[in-house]
Amino acid sequence: MNATATQPLEGSDLFAKLRANWLAGRTEWIETSEDQYRQQLETMWPARWVPGGFLAGEPAGHTADGQPVYHAFTLRTGTYEACDLTEAEFRRIVG
């Protein structure tokens, strides 16, 4: 599935974009769907959860210094979004 202005990224398209951003050193939030948000939240216990956001349960990778990097999901201003972040980045940005 390809994203358009009205169609958020989901599944392998979303995870490929998250990885590409992370490898390029970009912290860019990508719009995703409520279904994708809920699927990630319900698949595995979150590594961190706060009202309006969570880190998916298992790391998607690690930084050069060994910090785990997670798929972060948020619901901000009515939009579901995802970004790959360390827990420290998530705490600083989301809470």
GIBELNOR-V311819 format. One line per field, one symbol per residue. burial: I if it has 24 or more other ideal C-beta (glycine too) atoms within 12 Angstrom, else O. A space follows every 50 residues. Layout:
burial->???
This chain:
burial->OOOOOOOIIIOOOIIOIIOOIIOOOOOOIIIIIOOIIOOIIOOOOIIIIO OOIIIIOOOIOOOOOOOIIIIIIIIOOOOIIIIIIIIOIIOOIIO
